[in-house]
Amino acid sequence: MDEVKLVNELLVQQHSNVVSQIKQLTVIQGEIAQQVVKQHEEIEALYIALGLKKDLSYYSFDMSNIQEH
């Protein structure tokens, strides 16, 4: 019976370690995602500043200001 208890305690400890490691991976993935988004935004701003790309507002179309032909 003591052996079963010991195995059970080891399983619980290993499970706890796995959950902790998964949580750490999730945090790292979140940080990587934030870095990717930030770099994308910086690249977009650079393209716009260099005139290689137009700001999205350039492409907007206001139907209320359209003149009839």
C-alpha positions as CSV (number, residue, x, y, z in Angstrom):
1,M,0.0,0.0,0.0
2,D,2.9,2.4,0.7
3,E,4.2,1.8,-2.8
4,V,0.9,2.8,-4.3
5,K,0.8,6.0,-2.2
6,L,4.3,6.8,-3.2
7,V,3.5,6.3,-6.9
8,N,0.3,8.3,-6.5
9,E,2.3,11.2,-4.9
10,L,4.9,11.1,-7.7
11,L,2.1,11.2,-10.3
12,V,0.5,14.2,-8.6
13,Q,3.9,16.0,-8.4
14,Q,4.7,15.3,-12.1
15,H,1.2,16.4,-13.1
16,S,1.7,19.6,-11.2
17,N,5.1,20.2,-12.9
18,V,3.5,19.6,-16.3
19,V,0.8,22.1,-15.6
20,S,3.3,24.6,-14.4
21,Q,5.4,24.1,-17.6
22,I,2.4,24.5,-19.8
23,K,1.5,27.7,-18.0
24,Q,5.1,29.0,-18.6
25,L,4.8,28.1,-22.3
26,T,1.5,29.9,-22.6
27,V,3.1,33.0,-21.1
28,I,6.0,32.8,-23.6
29,Q,3.6,32.3,-26.5
30,G,1.7,35.4,-25.4
31,E,4.9,37.4,-25.2
32,I,6.0,36.2,-28.7
33,A,2.6,37.1,-30.1
34,Q,2.8,40.6,-28.6
35,Q,6.3,41.1,-30.1
36,V,5.1,39.9,-33.5
37,V,2.2,42.3,-33.5
38,K,4.4,45.2,-32.3
39,Q,7.0,44.5,-35.1
40,H,4.2,44.3,-37.7
41,E,2.8,47.7,-36.6
42,E,6.4,49.1,-36.7
43,I,6.9,47.8,-40.2
44,E,3.6,49.1,-41.4
45,A,4.5,52.6,-39.9
46,L,7.9,52.4,-41.7
47,Y,6.3,51.5,-45.0
48,I,3.9,54.4,-44.7
49,A,6.7,56.8,-43.6
50,L,8.8,55.7,-46.6
51,G,5.8,56.2,-49.0
52,L,5.8,52.5,-49.9
53,K,2.3,52.0,-48.6
54,K,-0.7,54.2,-48.0
55,D,-2.5,54.5,-44.7
56,L,-5.8,52.7,-44.6
57,S,-7.7,56.0,-44.3
58,Y,-6.5,56.8,-47.8
59,Y,-8.6,53.9,-49.1
60,S,-11.8,54.8,-47.2
61,F,-14.7,56.0,-49.2
62,D,-17.4,58.3,-47.8
63,M,-20.7,57.8,-49.6
64,S,-22.2,60.9,-48.1
65,N,-19.7,63.2,-49.9
66,I,-20.2,61.6,-53.3
67,Q,-21.5,63.9,-56.1
68,E,-24.1,62.7,-58.5
69,H,-23.1,62.5,-62.2
